[in-house]
Protein backbone atom coordinates (compact mmCIF):
# COMPACT_ATOMS: atom_id res chain seq x y z
CA UNK A 1 0.00 0.00 0.00
CA UNK A 2 2.84 2.35 0.87
CA UNK A 3 4.41 1.82 -2.56
CA UNK A 4 1.11 2.57 -4.31
CA UNK A 5 0.74 5.85 -2.41
CA UNK A 6 4.31 6.85 -3.28
CA UNK A 7 3.72 5.91 -6.92
CA UNK A 8 0.48 7.91 -7.10
CA UNK A 9 2.10 10.91 -5.39
CA UNK A 10 5.03 10.81 -7.81
CA UNK A 11 2.67 10.49 -10.75
CA UNK A 12 0.54 13.42 -9.54
CA UNK A 13 3.57 15.65 -8.99
CA UNK A 14 5.10 14.77 -12.37
CA UNK A 15 1.84 15.46 -14.21
CA UNK A 16 1.28 18.82 -12.54
CA UNK A 17 4.79 20.18 -12.95
CA UNK A 18 5.86 21.96 -16.10
CA UNK A 19 8.61 24.37 -16.92
CA UNK A 20 7.72 27.92 -17.87
CA UNK A 21 9.34 28.71 -21.20
CA UNK A 22 10.89 31.99 -22.39
CA UNK A 23 11.58 32.07 -26.14
CA UNK A 24 12.86 34.60 -28.64
CA UNK A 25 10.88 35.08 -31.86
CA UNK A 26 12.41 37.16 -34.67
CA UNK A 27 10.62 39.18 -37.34
CA UNK A 28 12.62 37.16 -39.92
CA UNK A 29 15.56 34.73 -39.90
CA UNK A 30 17.84 36.27 -42.53
CA UNK A 31 18.93 39.91 -42.61
CA UNK A 32 21.05 42.32 -44.62
CA UNK A 33 22.99 45.32 -43.38
CA UNK A 34 20.57 48.19 -42.85
CA UNK A 35 17.65 45.95 -41.81
CA UNK A 36 16.00 46.11 -38.40
CA UNK A 37 16.04 42.89 -36.39
CA UNK A 38 13.10 42.77 -33.96
CA UNK A 39 13.29 40.20 -31.18
CA UNK A 40 10.06 39.38 -29.32
CA UNK A 41 10.53 37.75 -25.92
CA UNK A 42 7.57 35.43 -25.31
CA UNK A 43 6.50 33.60 -22.15
CA UNK A 44 4.59 30.35 -22.60
CA UNK A 45 3.78 27.09 -20.82
CA UNK A 46 3.30 29.08 -17.60
CA UNK A 47 3.58 26.83 -14.56
CA UNK A 48 0.62 26.22 -12.29
CA UNK A 49 0.40 27.10 -8.62
CA UNK A 50 -0.23 24.59 -5.81
CA UNK A 51 -3.97 24.64 -6.62
CA UNK A 52 -3.28 23.67 -10.27
CA UNK A 53 -4.29 27.16 -11.44
CA UNK A 54 -2.16 29.20 -13.81
CA UNK A 55 0.12 31.58 -11.92
CA UNK A 56 -0.19 35.29 -12.64
CA UNK A 57 3.13 36.81 -13.72
CA UNK A 58 3.91 39.96 -11.76
CA UNK A 59 7.51 40.54 -12.80
CA UNK A 60 10.45 39.31 -14.80
CA UNK A 61 14.11 39.98 -15.40
CA UNK A 62 16.68 38.55 -17.80
CA UNK A 63 19.88 39.39 -19.65
CA UNK A 64 20.16 39.39 -23.45
CA UNK A 65 23.57 39.27 -25.14
CA UNK A 66 24.58 39.37 -28.81
CA UNK A 67 27.45 39.79 -31.26
CA UNK A 68 28.08 43.54 -31.40
CA UNK A 69 29.86 43.30 -34.78
CA UNK A 70 26.56 42.29 -36.42
CA UNK A 71 23.77 44.15 -34.60
CA UNK A 72 23.42 47.22 -32.37
CA UNK A 73 20.71 47.90 -29.79
CA UNK A 74 18.15 50.46 -30.96
CA UNK A 75 14.96 50.44 -28.84
CA UNK A 76 12.81 48.42 -26.46
CA UNK A 77 9.04 48.13 -25.98
CA UNK A 78 7.38 46.22 -23.16
CA UNK A 79 4.24 44.09 -23.44
CA UNK A 80 0.94 45.09 -21.86
CA UNK A 81 0.14 42.06 -19.68
CA UNK A 82 1.98 43.30 -16.59
CA UNK A 83 0.80 46.89 -16.83
CA UNK A 84 -2.78 45.85 -16.05
CA UNK A 85 -3.51 49.16 -14.33
CA UNK A 86 -1.69 51.68 -16.56
CA UNK A 87 1.18 53.35 -14.78
CA UNK A 88 1.49 50.66 -12.14
CA UNK A 89 4.54 48.88 -13.49
CA UNK A 90 8.21 49.76 -13.50
CA UNK A 91 9.99 48.93 -16.75
CA UNK A 92 13.76 49.16 -16.90
CA UNK A 93 16.00 48.35 -19.83
CA UNK A 94 19.56 48.70 -18.55
CA UNK A 95 22.38 48.66 -21.09
CA UNK A 96 25.18 47.01 -19.13
CA UNK A 97 27.72 46.79 -21.93
CA UNK A 98 27.88 47.32 -25.67
CA UNK A 99 26.64 43.79 -26.37
CA UNK A 100 24.38 43.08 -23.41
CA UNK A 101 21.07 44.36 -22.10
CA UNK A 102 19.14 43.63 -18.91
CA UNK A 103 15.36 43.79 -19.26
CA UNK A 104 13.05 43.82 -16.26
CA UNK A 105 9.51 44.82 -15.41
CA UNK A 106 7.71 44.76 -12.08
CA UNK A 107 3.95 45.16 -11.85
CA UNK A 108 2.27 46.84 -8.91
CA UNK A 109 -1.20 45.87 -10.14
CA UNK A 110 -3.54 43.94 -7.85
CA UNK A 111 -3.93 40.19 -8.33
CA UNK A 112 -7.44 40.57 -9.77
CA UNK A 113 -6.18 43.13 -12.32
CA UNK A 114 -3.44 40.73 -13.46
CA UNK A 115 -5.99 37.91 -13.56
CA UNK A 116 -8.23 39.97 -15.86
CA UNK A 117 -5.50 40.37 -18.52
CA UNK A 118 -3.53 37.11 -18.14
CA UNK A 119 -6.05 34.40 -17.26
CA UNK A 120 -6.37 31.74 -19.94
CA UNK A 121 -3.47 33.00 -22.06
CA UNK A 122 -1.13 30.22 -23.10
CA UNK A 123 1.54 32.73 -24.16
CA UNK A 124 2.13 36.48 -24.26
CA UNK A 125 4.74 39.12 -25.06
CA UNK A 126 7.11 40.31 -22.33
CA UNK A 127 9.14 42.76 -24.41
CA UNK A 128 10.33 43.55 -27.94
CA UNK A 129 13.83 44.79 -28.70
CA UNK A 130 14.88 46.38 -31.99
CA UNK A 131 18.43 46.05 -33.27
CA UNK A 132 20.03 47.69 -36.31
CA UNK A 133 21.94 45.22 -38.50
CA UNK A 134 25.39 46.81 -38.96
CA UNK A 135 27.63 44.05 -40.31
CA UNK A 136 27.72 40.51 -41.65
CA UNK A 137 30.37 39.28 -39.21
CA UNK A 138 30.80 35.56 -39.82
CA UNK A 139 27.24 35.40 -41.17
CA UNK A 140 25.65 33.71 -38.14
CA UNK A 141 24.75 35.31 -34.83
CA UNK A 142 22.54 34.57 -31.86
CA UNK A 143 20.57 36.30 -29.15
CA UNK A 144 21.40 34.58 -25.87
CA UNK A 145 19.25 34.67 -22.72
CA UNK A 146 20.66 34.30 -19.21
CA UNK A 147 19.82 35.06 -15.57
CA UNK A 148 16.09 34.59 -16.19
CA UNK A 149 13.87 35.22 -13.15
CA UNK A 150 10.07 35.32 -12.98
CA UNK A 151 7.79 35.95 -10.02
CA UNK A 152 4.06 35.89 -9.41
CA UNK A 153 1.53 38.24 -7.81
CA UNK A 154 2.49 36.93 -4.36
CA UNK A 155 6.17 37.72 -5.04
CA UNK A 156 7.04 34.01 -5.21
CA UNK A 157 9.68 33.03 -7.76
CA UNK A 158 8.78 30.56 -10.48
CA UNK A 159 10.60 27.32 -9.70
CA UNK A 160 11.17 25.81 -13.14
CA UNK A 161 12.15 28.08 -16.04
CA UNK A 162 13.58 27.13 -19.43
CA UNK A 163 14.86 29.65 -21.96
CA UNK A 164 15.81 29.21 -25.59
CA UNK A 165 18.36 31.27 -27.48
CA UNK A 166 17.69 32.27 -31.09
CA UNK A 167 20.04 32.27 -34.08
CA UNK A 168 19.87 34.59 -37.07
CA UNK A 169 22.00 35.16 -40.17
CA UNK A 170 23.21 38.20 -42.07
CA UNK A 171 23.66 37.38 -45.75
CA UNK A 172 25.31 40.53 -47.09
CA UNK A 173 27.65 43.12 -45.68
CA UNK A 174 26.25 45.77 -48.00
CA UNK A 175 22.62 46.44 -48.77
CA UNK A 176 21.55 45.18 -52.18
CA UNK A 177 20.15 48.01 -54.26
CA UNK A 178 17.06 47.29 -56.27
CA UNK A 179 17.54 48.69 -59.79
CA UNK A 180 15.29 51.66 -60.47
CA UNK A 181 14.52 53.13 -63.89
CA UNK A 182 16.24 56.43 -64.35
CA UNK A 183 14.11 59.53 -64.57
CA UNK A 184 15.46 60.27 -68.06
CA UNK A 185 14.10 56.97 -69.39
CA UNK A 186 10.69 57.73 -67.87
CA UNK A 187 10.65 61.23 -69.35
CA UNK A 188 11.70 59.85 -72.75
CA UNK A 189 8.87 57.30 -72.66
CA UNK A 190 6.38 60.07 -71.83
CA UNK A 191 7.72 62.23 -74.68
CA UNK A 192 7.44 59.31 -77.16
CA UNK A 193 3.85 58.69 -76.00
CA UNK A 194 2.93 62.37 -76.57
CA UNK A 195 4.59 62.46 -80.03
CA UNK A 196 2.85 59.23 -81.03
CA UNK A 197 -0.50 60.53 -79.82
CA UNK A 198 -0.01 63.79 -81.77
CA UNK A 199 0.93 61.89 -84.97
CA UNK A 200 -2.13 59.64 -84.68
CA UNK A 201 -4.53 62.56 -84.31
Backbone as JSON, one array per atom type, in Angstrom:
{
  "sequence": "XXXXXXXXXXXXXXXXXXXXXXXXXXXXXXXXXXXXXXXXXXXXXXXXXXXXXXXXXXXXXXXXXXXXXXXXXXXXXXXXXXXXXXXXXXXXXXXXXXXXXXXXXXXXXXXXXXXXXXXXXXXXXXXXXXXXXXXXXXXXXXXXXXXXXXXXXXXXXXXXXXXXXXXXXXXXXXXXXXXXXXXXXXXXXXXXXXXXXXXXX",
  "N": [[0.82, -1.19, 0.0], [1.94, 1.2, 0.78], [3.82, 1.63, -1.24], [2.15, 2.02, -3.44], [0.9, 4.43, -2.77], [3.12, 6.14, -2.77], [3.84, 5.9, -5.46], [1.53, 6.95, -6.73], [1.6, 9.57, -5.71], [4.03, 10.49, -6.78], [3.39, 10.29, -9.5], [1.27, 12.16, -9.65], [2.6, 14.55, -8.95], [4.49, 14.69, -11.04], [2.83, 14.97, -13.25], [1.64, 17.43, -12.79], [3.65, 19.27, -12.82], [5.42, 21.62, -14.75], [7.66, 23.27, -16.93], [8.1, 26.71, -17.14], [8.4, 28.56, -20.09], [10.64, 30.66, -21.81], [11.0, 32.24, -24.81], [12.62, 33.41, -27.82], [11.42, 35.19, -30.5], [11.9, 36.07, -33.83], [11.51, 38.76, -36.26], [12.19, 37.99, -38.79], [14.37, 35.51, -40.29], [16.69, 35.83, -41.75], [18.9, 38.44, -42.55], [19.97, 41.64, -43.91], [22.58, 44.09, -44.06], [21.56, 47.14, -42.69], [18.95, 46.44, -42.28], [16.28, 46.06, -39.84], [16.34, 44.18, -36.99], [13.97, 42.62, -35.13], [13.36, 41.42, -32.0], [11.18, 39.42, -30.26], [10.3, 38.68, -27.02], [8.89, 36.01, -25.57], [6.65, 34.58, -23.23], [5.61, 31.35, -22.3], [3.78, 28.27, -21.7], [3.18, 28.5, -18.95], [3.79, 27.88, -15.57], [1.79, 26.1, -13.15], [0.13, 26.98, -10.04], [0.06, 25.8, -6.58], [-2.56, 25.0, -6.4], [-3.19, 24.05, -8.85], [-3.82, 26.01, -10.67], [-3.27, 28.47, -13.18], [-0.41, 30.48, -12.73], [-0.17, 33.98, -12.02], [1.79, 36.22, -13.69], [3.88, 38.6, -12.28], [6.24, 39.91, -12.48], [9.43, 40.14, -14.15], [12.82, 39.38, -15.13], [15.73, 39.43, -17.11], [18.83, 38.76, -18.86], [20.07, 39.76, -22.03], [22.26, 38.91, -24.58], [24.5, 39.56, -27.36], [26.2, 39.45, -30.6], [28.16, 42.11, -31.11], [29.35, 42.99, -33.44], [27.63, 42.52, -35.46], [24.96, 43.36, -34.92], [23.31, 46.22, -33.44], [21.98, 47.62, -30.48], [18.81, 49.25, -30.5], [16.09, 50.04, -29.68], [13.54, 49.49, -27.14], [10.44, 47.91, -26.31], [7.85, 47.27, -24.06], [5.6, 44.57, -23.2], [1.98, 44.43, -22.65], [0.79, 43.0, -20.6], [1.6, 43.02, -17.96], [1.28, 45.54, -17.11], [-1.33, 46.04, -16.03], [-2.98, 47.85, -14.69], [-2.72, 50.84, -15.93], [0.36, 52.54, -15.66], [1.15, 51.4, -13.34], [3.43, 49.81, -13.31], [6.91, 49.12, -13.31], [9.3, 49.59, -15.65], [12.4, 48.64, -16.89], [14.93, 48.92, -19.02], [18.27, 48.18, -19.01], [21.33, 49.07, -20.17], [24.0, 47.26, -19.94], [26.52, 46.69, -21.11], [28.22, 47.08, -24.27], [27.3, 44.95, -25.77], [25.22, 43.73, -24.41], [22.17, 43.53, -22.57], [19.97, 44.24, -19.94], [16.75, 43.36, -19.19], [13.86, 44.23, -17.41], [10.76, 44.1, -15.64], [8.4, 45.15, -13.3], [5.31, 44.63, -11.88], [2.85, 46.53, -10.21], [0.24, 46.07, -9.99], [-2.95, 44.9, -8.76], [-3.79, 41.54, -7.78], [-6.25, 40.67, -8.91], [-6.46, 42.39, -11.07], [-4.29, 41.62, -12.67], [-5.14, 39.03, -13.16], [-7.35, 39.52, -14.77], [-6.21, 40.27, -17.23], [-4.38, 38.27, -17.87], [-5.39, 35.69, -17.45], [-6.04, 32.5, -18.74], [-4.44, 32.81, -20.98], [-2.17, 31.25, -23.09], [0.27, 32.04, -23.9], [2.26, 35.06, -24.0], [3.51, 38.36, -24.84], [6.5, 39.59, -23.45], [8.49, 41.56, -23.89], [9.77, 43.6, -26.58], [12.61, 43.99, -28.58], [14.45, 46.13, -30.61], [17.0, 45.93, -33.03], [19.63, 47.34, -34.95], [20.94, 46.14, -37.95], [24.28, 45.93, -38.56], [26.55, 44.76, -39.64], [27.99, 41.93, -41.4], [29.58, 40.12, -40.11], [30.55, 36.86, -39.2], [28.48, 35.81, -40.52], [26.6, 34.32, -39.06], [24.72, 34.75, -36.17], [23.62, 35.06, -32.71], [21.0, 35.55, -30.32], [21.28, 35.54, -26.96], [19.93, 34.31, -23.96], [20.06, 34.82, -20.44], [20.29, 34.48, -16.83], [17.54, 34.4, -16.08], [14.66, 35.35, -14.38], [11.49, 34.98, -12.87], [8.49, 36.08, -11.29], [5.51, 35.75, -9.28], [2.18, 37.14, -8.52], [2.19, 37.04, -5.78], [4.72, 37.5, -5.1], [6.39, 35.32, -5.32], [8.97, 33.35, -6.52], [9.12, 31.77, -9.74], [9.58, 28.3, -10.07], [10.61, 26.55, -12.01], [12.16, 27.19, -14.88], [12.69, 27.46, -18.31], [14.76, 28.58, -20.96], [15.2, 29.65, -24.33], [17.68, 30.24, -26.69], [18.16, 32.24, -29.7], [19.02, 31.94, -33.09], [20.27, 33.84, -35.89], [20.86, 35.03, -39.25], [23.09, 36.99, -41.25], [23.19, 37.94, -44.48], [24.52, 39.6, -46.28], [27.08, 42.03, -46.47], [26.73, 44.5, -47.44], [23.99, 46.58, -48.29], [21.7, 45.41, -50.74], [21.02, 47.0, -53.68], [18.0, 47.74, -55.25], [17.39, 47.77, -58.67], [16.43, 50.79, -60.21], [14.38, 52.46, -62.59], [15.8, 55.04, -64.51], [15.15, 58.55, -64.25], [15.36, 59.91, -66.64], [14.8, 57.99, -68.62], [12.12, 57.48, -68.06], [11.03, 60.02, -68.61], [11.63, 60.18, -71.33], [10.06, 58.09, -72.34], [7.51, 59.14, -71.81], [7.59, 61.4, -73.48], [7.78, 60.16, -76.02], [5.29, 58.89, -76.06], [3.57, 61.13, -76.11], [4.33, 62.3, -78.59], [3.65, 60.25, -80.34], [0.89, 60.12, -79.91], [0.16, 62.63, -80.89], [0.86, 62.38, -83.59], [-0.92, 60.4, -84.41], [-3.34, 61.7, -84.22]],
  "CA": [[0.0, 0.0, 0.0], [2.84, 2.35, 0.87], [4.41, 1.82, -2.56], [1.11, 2.57, -4.31], [0.74, 5.85, -2.41], [4.31, 6.85, -3.28], [3.72, 5.91, -6.92], [0.48, 7.91, -7.1], [2.1, 10.91, -5.39], [5.03, 10.81, -7.81], [2.67, 10.49, -10.75], [0.54, 13.42, -9.54], [3.57, 15.65, -8.99], [5.1, 14.77, -12.37], [1.84, 15.46, -14.21], [1.28, 18.82, -12.54], [4.79, 20.18, -12.95], [5.86, 21.96, -16.1], [8.61, 24.37, -16.92], [7.72, 27.92, -17.87], [9.34, 28.71, -21.2], [10.89, 31.99, -22.39], [11.58, 32.07, -26.14], [12.86, 34.6, -28.64], [10.88, 35.08, -31.86], [12.41, 37.16, -34.67], [10.62, 39.18, -37.34], [12.62, 37.16, -39.92], [15.56, 34.73, -39.9], [17.84, 36.27, -42.53], [18.93, 39.91, -42.61], [21.05, 42.32, -44.62], [22.99, 45.32, -43.38], [20.57, 48.19, -42.85], [17.65, 45.95, -41.81], [16.0, 46.11, -38.4], [16.04, 42.89, -36.39], [13.1, 42.77, -33.96], [13.29, 40.2, -31.18], [10.06, 39.38, -29.32], [10.53, 37.75, -25.92], [7.57, 35.43, -25.31], [6.5, 33.6, -22.15], [4.59, 30.35, -22.6], [3.78, 27.09, -20.82], [3.3, 29.08, -17.6], [3.58, 26.83, -14.56], [0.62, 26.22, -12.29], [0.4, 27.1, -8.62], [-0.23, 24.59, -5.81], [-3.97, 24.64, -6.62], [-3.28, 23.67, -10.27], [-4.29, 27.16, -11.44], [-2.16, 29.2, -13.81], [0.12, 31.58, -11.92], [-0.19, 35.29, -12.64], [3.13, 36.81, -13.72], [3.91, 39.96, -11.76], [7.51, 40.54, -12.8], [10.45, 39.31, -14.8], [14.11, 39.98, -15.4], [16.68, 38.55, -17.8], [19.88, 39.39, -19.65], [20.16, 39.39, -23.45], [23.57, 39.27, -25.14], [24.58, 39.37, -28.81], [27.45, 39.79, -31.26], [28.08, 43.54, -31.4], [29.86, 43.3, -34.78], [26.56, 42.29, -36.42], [23.77, 44.15, -34.6], [23.42, 47.22, -32.37], [20.71, 47.9, -29.79], [18.15, 50.46, -30.96], [14.96, 50.44, -28.84], [12.81, 48.42, -26.46], [9.04, 48.13, -25.98], [7.38, 46.22, -23.16], [4.24, 44.09, -23.44], [0.94, 45.09, -21.86], [0.14, 42.06, -19.68], [1.98, 43.3, -16.59], [0.8, 46.89, -16.83], [-2.78, 45.85, -16.05], [-3.51, 49.16, -14.33], [-1.69, 51.68, -16.56], [1.18, 53.35, -14.78], [1.49, 50.66, -12.14], [4.54, 48.88, -13.49], [8.21, 49.76, -13.5], [9.99, 48.93, -16.75], [13.76, 49.16, -16.9], [16.0, 48.35, -19.83], [19.56, 48.7, -18.55], [22.38, 48.66, -21.09], [25.18, 47.01, -19.13], [27.72, 46.79, -21.93], [27.88, 47.32, -25.67], [26.64, 43.79, -26.37], [24.38, 43.08, -23.41], [21.07, 44.36, -22.1], [19.14, 43.63, -18.91], [15.36, 43.79, -19.26], [13.05, 43.82, -16.26], [9.51, 44.82, -15.41], [7.71, 44.76, -12.08], [3.95, 45.16, -11.85], [2.27, 46.84, -8.91], [-1.2, 45.87, -10.14], [-3.54, 43.94, -7.85], [-3.93, 40.19, -8.33], [-7.44, 40.57, -9.77], [-6.18, 43.13, -12.32], [-3.44, 40.73, -13.46], [-5.99, 37.91, -13.56], [-8.23, 39.97, -15.86], [-5.5, 40.37, -18.52], [-3.53, 37.11, -18.14], [-6.05, 34.4, -17.26], [-6.37, 31.74, -19.94], [-3.47, 33.0, -22.06], [-1.13, 30.22, -23.1], [1.54, 32.73, -24.16], [2.13, 36.48, -24.26], [4.74, 39.12, -25.06], [7.11, 40.31, -22.33], [9.14, 42.76, -24.41], [10.33, 43.55, -27.94], [13.83, 44.79, -28.7], [14.88, 46.38, -31.99], [18.43, 46.05, -33.27], [20.03, 47.69, -36.31], [21.94, 45.22, -38.5], [25.39, 46.81, -38.96], [27.63, 44.05, -40.31], [27.72, 40.51, -41.65], [30.37, 39.28, -39.21], [30.8, 35.56, -39.82], [27.24, 35.4, -41.17], [25.65, 33.71, -38.14], [24.75, 35.31, -34.83], [22.54, 34.57, -31.86], [20.57, 36.3, -29.15], [21.4, 34.58, -25.87], [19.25, 34.67, -22.72], [20.66, 34.3, -19.21], [19.82, 35.06, -15.57], [16.09, 34.59, -16.19], [13.87, 35.22, -13.15], [10.07, 35.32, -12.98], [7.79, 35.95, -10.02], [4.06, 35.89, -9.41], [1.53, 38.24, -7.81], [2.49, 36.93, -4.36], [6.17, 37.72, -5.04], [7.04, 34.01, -5.21], [9.68, 33.03, -7.76], [8.78, 30.56, -10.48], [10.6, 27.32, -9.7], [11.17, 25.81, -13.14], [12.15, 28.08, -16.04], [13.58, 27.13, -19.43], [14.86, 29.65, -21.96], [15.81, 29.21, -25.59], [18.36, 31.27, -27.48], [17.69, 32.27, -31.09], [20.04, 32.27, -34.08], [19.87, 34.59, -37.07], [22.0, 35.16, -40.17], [23.21, 38.2, -42.07], [23.66, 37.38, -45.75], [25.31, 40.53, -47.09], [27.65, 43.12, -45.68], [26.25, 45.77, -48.0], [22.62, 46.44, -48.77], [21.55, 45.18, -52.18], [20.15, 48.01, -54.26], [17.06, 47.29, -56.27], [17.54, 48.69, -59.79], [15.29, 51.66, -60.47], [14.52, 53.13, -63.89], [16.24, 56.43, -64.35], [14.11, 59.53, -64.57], [15.46, 60.27, -68.06], [14.1, 56.97, -69.39], [10.69, 57.73, -67.87], [10.65, 61.23, -69.35], [11.7, 59.85, -72.75], [8.87, 57.3, -72.66], [6.38, 60.07, -71.83], [7.72, 62.23, -74.68], [7.44, 59.31, -77.16], [3.85, 58.69, -76.0], [2.93, 62.37, -76.57], [4.59, 62.46, -80.03], [2.85, 59.23, -81.03], [-0.5, 60.53, -79.82], [-0.01, 63.79, -81.77], [0.93, 61.89, -84.97], [-2.13, 59.64, -84.68], [-4.53, 62.56, -84.31]],
  "C": [[0.87, 1.26, 0.0], [3.44, 2.66, -0.5], [3.4, 2.42, -3.54], [0.91, 4.06, -4.04], [1.92, 6.66, -2.92], [4.25, 6.96, -4.79], [2.69, 6.94, -7.38], [0.92, 9.34, -6.82], [3.11, 11.36, -6.43], [4.36, 11.1, -9.14], [1.94, 11.83, -10.75], [1.48, 14.61, -9.65], [4.17, 15.8, -10.38], [4.11, 15.28, -13.4], [1.56, 16.94, -14.02], [2.44, 19.78, -12.72], [5.14, 20.39, -14.41], [6.79, 23.15, -15.98], [8.04, 25.54, -17.72], [8.8, 28.2, -18.89], [9.42, 30.16, -21.66], [11.59, 31.76, -23.72], [11.75, 33.42, -26.82], [12.3, 34.32, -30.03], [11.33, 36.3, -32.64], [11.42, 37.51, -35.77], [10.98, 38.5, -38.66], [13.87, 36.42, -39.48], [16.82, 35.18, -40.6], [17.75, 37.78, -42.72], [20.06, 40.37, -43.51], [21.39, 43.57, -43.83], [21.99, 46.41, -43.71], [19.18, 47.76, -42.42], [17.51, 46.18, -40.32], [15.6, 44.71, -37.95], [15.18, 43.15, -35.16], [12.98, 41.42, -33.27], [12.15, 40.33, -30.19], [10.34, 38.3, -28.29], [9.17, 37.3, -25.4], [7.64, 34.48, -24.12], [5.38, 32.64, -22.54], [4.73, 29.19, -21.62], [3.94, 27.5, -19.35], [2.92, 28.03, -16.56], [2.36, 27.14, -13.7], [1.05, 26.42, -10.84], [0.02, 25.8, -7.9], [-1.67, 24.11, -6.0], [-4.24, 24.21, -8.05], [-3.93, 24.76, -11.11], [-3.08, 27.87, -12.03], [-1.72, 30.36, -12.92], [0.06, 32.87, -12.71], [1.21, 35.89, -12.55], [3.06, 38.25, -13.26], [5.23, 40.66, -12.06], [8.46, 39.57, -13.45], [11.74, 40.11, -14.9], [14.98, 38.97, -16.13], [17.69, 39.4, -18.56], [19.82, 38.87, -21.08], [21.54, 39.81, -23.91], [23.6, 38.9, -26.61], [25.96, 39.74, -29.32], [27.37, 41.24, -31.72], [28.62, 43.9, -32.77], [28.75, 43.16, -35.83], [25.33, 43.17, -36.17], [24.07, 45.12, -33.46], [22.03, 47.47, -31.79], [20.14, 49.22, -30.28], [17.05, 50.92, -29.99], [14.32, 49.22, -28.19], [11.38, 48.87, -26.21], [8.6, 46.96, -25.1], [5.95, 45.83, -23.51], [3.26, 44.75, -22.49], [0.29, 44.19, -20.81], [0.58, 42.22, -18.23], [1.51, 44.68, -16.15], [-0.72, 46.89, -16.87], [-3.52, 47.12, -15.65], [-2.46, 50.15, -14.81], [-0.96, 52.57, -15.56], [1.61, 52.63, -13.52], [2.5, 49.56, -12.39], [5.8, 49.69, -13.73], [8.97, 48.94, -14.54], [11.39, 49.51, -16.83], [14.68, 48.37, -17.82], [17.32, 48.98, -19.39], [20.63, 48.17, -19.48], [23.67, 48.5, -20.29], [26.47, 47.24, -19.9], [27.27, 46.99, -23.36], [27.14, 46.15, -26.3], [25.77, 43.03, -25.39], [23.34, 44.06, -22.89], [20.31, 43.58, -21.03], [17.74, 44.22, -19.03], [14.64, 43.33, -18.0], [11.8, 44.69, -16.19], [8.88, 44.26, -14.15], [6.35, 45.43, -12.07], [3.52, 45.41, -10.42], [0.75, 46.77, -8.98], [-1.67, 44.84, -9.11], [-3.69, 42.6, -8.56], [-5.12, 40.07, -9.28], [-7.26, 41.32, -11.08], [-5.29, 42.29, -13.24], [-4.25, 39.55, -13.99], [-6.85, 38.29, -14.77], [-7.52, 40.0, -17.21], [-4.68, 39.12, -18.86], [-4.25, 35.77, -18.1], [-6.4, 33.75, -18.6], [-5.4, 31.91, -21.09], [-2.41, 31.9, -21.98], [0.25, 30.83, -23.35], [1.25, 34.22, -24.33], [3.5, 37.14, -24.31], [5.22, 39.78, -23.78], [7.71, 41.62, -22.8], [9.58, 42.51, -25.85], [11.54, 44.46, -27.97], [14.19, 44.9, -30.17], [16.39, 46.54, -32.02], [18.63, 46.49, -34.72], [21.11, 46.71, -36.76], [23.05, 46.06, -39.1], [26.52, 46.09, -39.68], [27.3, 42.58, -40.45], [28.48, 39.62, -40.68], [30.73, 37.98, -39.9], [29.54, 34.99, -40.46], [26.2, 34.84, -40.24], [25.82, 34.31, -36.75], [23.63, 34.72, -34.0], [22.24, 35.58, -30.77], [20.5, 35.29, -28.01], [20.74, 35.13, -24.6], [19.98, 34.06, -21.53], [20.05, 35.02, -18.01], [18.32, 35.35, -15.59], [15.43, 34.36, -14.83], [12.45, 35.69, -13.44], [9.46, 35.21, -11.59], [6.32, 36.28, -10.21], [3.52, 37.04, -8.57], [1.67, 38.15, -6.3], [3.99, 37.06, -4.1], [6.94, 36.42, -4.79], [7.68, 33.69, -6.55], [9.12, 31.77, -8.41], [9.92, 29.56, -10.26], [11.29, 26.67, -10.88], [11.04, 26.65, -14.4], [13.14, 27.56, -17.08], [13.6, 28.33, -20.37], [15.58, 29.11, -23.18], [16.42, 30.4, -26.31], [17.87, 31.2, -28.92], [18.83, 32.69, -32.0], [19.43, 33.04, -35.24], [21.08, 34.66, -37.99], [21.91, 36.47, -40.92], [23.88, 37.75, -43.36], [24.55, 38.31, -46.54], [25.84, 41.64, -46.2], [27.26, 44.48, -46.23], [24.83, 45.58, -48.48], [22.59, 46.25, -50.28], [20.56, 46.19, -52.72], [19.26, 47.38, -55.32], [17.17, 48.26, -57.43], [16.26, 49.48, -60.02], [15.47, 52.29, -61.84], [14.91, 54.58, -63.68], [15.13, 57.37, -64.78], [14.16, 59.95, -66.03], [14.7, 59.28, -68.93], [12.59, 57.18, -69.27], [10.22, 58.96, -68.64], [10.66, 60.96, -70.85], [10.48, 59.04, -73.17], [7.63, 58.19, -72.72], [6.4, 60.93, -73.08], [7.33, 61.43, -75.92], [5.92, 59.08, -77.2], [3.12, 59.93, -76.52], [3.11, 62.55, -78.07], [3.73, 61.47, -80.81], [1.37, 59.62, -81.04], [-0.79, 61.68, -80.77], [0.0, 63.34, -83.23], [-0.36, 61.17, -85.33], [-3.35, 60.54, -84.83], [-4.45, 63.56, -85.41]]
}
